[in-house]
Amino acid sequence: MRINYTPSIRIWHWLNAIAIGGLLGTFFLRKTFFSWRENSAIIVDKLSSLGVEVTAGQAKVVAKAIRAPMWEWHIIFGVMLTLLLLYRAWIVWQEVGLGYDEDESMHIHLVHWGYRILYIILIFISISGLVINWYEAIGISKDMVHSIKEIHEYAAWSIVFFVPLHIAGLFVAENIDQKGLISKMISG
């Protein structure tokens, strides 16, 4: 298999890894340490033990304010991912082309199809994330955004499963039939 990792593809790859890592990090923080439901209950409980009474609604406002900076980073990483996907489309068109070697194994063809599916999912995640963030500016109802957000989160879980598969696949390929694959992605 012909592997040519040009500097632009390598830079794109590592910036993409940063963007996806940042998105997954903020996604997991939202689901765990920064869950407004859990944190608002903690706020009510702890303040109550100190003799300060707050309503669940007030605690929710505080809990959401605590996690707001994290969501700003999620949006930054999402915009970064969107720009990187647009750049990747340009790289493929300009440097790589759209075809693959015909003598590639079935395994490599399946890997390529897997990446095509991944890119479709990433494009959906990017577009839906932009819509979720700027729904008022584009005139979408809150109910519609809620539905889009649910699908956006389900799609994000596919990326959660892809990352360890990608890393495992790299180590397998490196040790079986593509020696130097990892170093080529780092240094060319």
N, C-alpha and C positions, 0 to 999 in steps of 0.2 A: 504494500500500500504506500502510495506517495504521500508523505507528510511534509508540508511546507508551512511552518509557522512564521509568517512575516512579522516584523516588529509591530505593525498595526494590529494584527490578530492577537499577538501576545499581550499587548497593552490593553486591548479590548477585553480579553479574557480575564485579566486580573482586576480591572475596574468593574467588570460584570460580577466577579466573585465578591468584591467589596459591596456592591449594591445589593446583591441577593443576600449576602451575609447580614447586612444592615437591616434589610427588610424582614428576614427571618428572625433576627434578634428582637426587633421591636414587636413583631407578631407574637413571639413567645412571651415577651415581657407583658404584653397586653393580656394574654391568656393566663398568666401566673401572678407575678409580683405586683403588677399594676392593674389588676382587675378591679374596676370601680365597685362592683358588687361586694367583693370580699373586703376591700379597703374601706368602703363606707360603713360596713358592719363593724370593723375594727375601730374606726373613728368614733362611732356612736358608743361602743362598749368602753373604750378607754377614757373618753371624755366623761361618760357617765360615772365611771369609777373615781374620777377627780371632782365630781359634783357639778359638772357642766352638762346641761341637757341640750342636745341638738336633735333635730328631726332627721329621719332617714333621707329626706330630700336635701337638707342642708349638708349632710355628710356626703351625699352623692356629688354635690357641686364641688366640695373640697377634694374628694377622691379623683374626680375628673380633672381638676386643676393641677393636681400633683402629676398626673401622667401626660398633660398637654405638651410639654417640651419633647417627650418621647415621640408623640405623634407628628410633631414638626419634623423630626428626623426621619420618620417613616415616609412622610411626603417627599422630603429631599431625596431619599434613596429611591423612591418610586419614580420621580422625575428623572433621576439619573439613569435608572433602568430603561425608561422609555427612550431617552436620548441614545443610550448605548444600543438598544435594539434597532433604532433607525440607522445608526452608524454601522452596525453589523450588516444590515441589509445592503448598505452601500459597499462595504468591504466585499461581501460575497459577489456582488455584481461586478465590481471593478477588478478585484484581485484573484478571486477563486473561480468565478464562473458558477454556473448552475449544475453542471454535470459532474459525474463521478466516474472513476475508472471502471471500465466494463469487466476487467479481470478481478475485481474485488470479490472476496468471499461473501457467502450468504450472511455470515455474522456481521461483516462490515456494512452490508446493505441494511440489515436490521438496526444496527447502531445509528446509521444515517436517518432511517425512518423515525427512530426514537427521538433523535434531536429535532427533526421536523415537528414532531408532536410537541416536544418541549417548547419550541419557539412559538407555536400556535398558542399554547397555554400562557407563556410569558407575555405575548401580545395581548391576549384577553385580560390578564392580570393588570397590565399597564393601562390599557384603555379603561377598564372598569374602575381602577384606582383613581384615574384622573376624573372620571365621571362622579365618583363618590365624593371626591374632594371639592369639585367645583359644580356640584349639581344645581345650586341656586342660580349660578351665572348662566347655565345652559338651559334652565327652565324645566328641570325634572322634579317630579313630586317626591316628597320624603318617603312615601310608601314604595315607590319604584326604586329609590336608592336603597331602601332596606333589603329588597329582593336582590338587587345587584350586589350588595355587600355580602349577603349569604353565599352567593355563587362565587364571588371573589375569594372568600375565605376557604371554600372547598377547593378551589383551584390552587390556592396557596399550599394546601396540604400535599398536593402532588409534587410541589417543589421540595417540600420537607422530605419526601421519600426519594426524590431524584438525587439530592446532594450526596447522601451516603452511597447510593448505587454508583454514582459518577466516580466517587473517590475509590470505591472498591474495584470498579471496572478499570481504573487507571493502574492500580497495583497488579491486577490480574494481567492486563495487557503488557505492562512493563516486564513482568516475570515470565511471560509465555512467548509472545511473538513480536512485540514492539519495543525492544530494548531501547532505552534512551528517550522514550516518549515524554516522561515528566521533565527531564532536563531540557528537551527541545522546547517545551512550553515556557520554560524559564529563560533560557539563554539563546534559543534559536537553533 
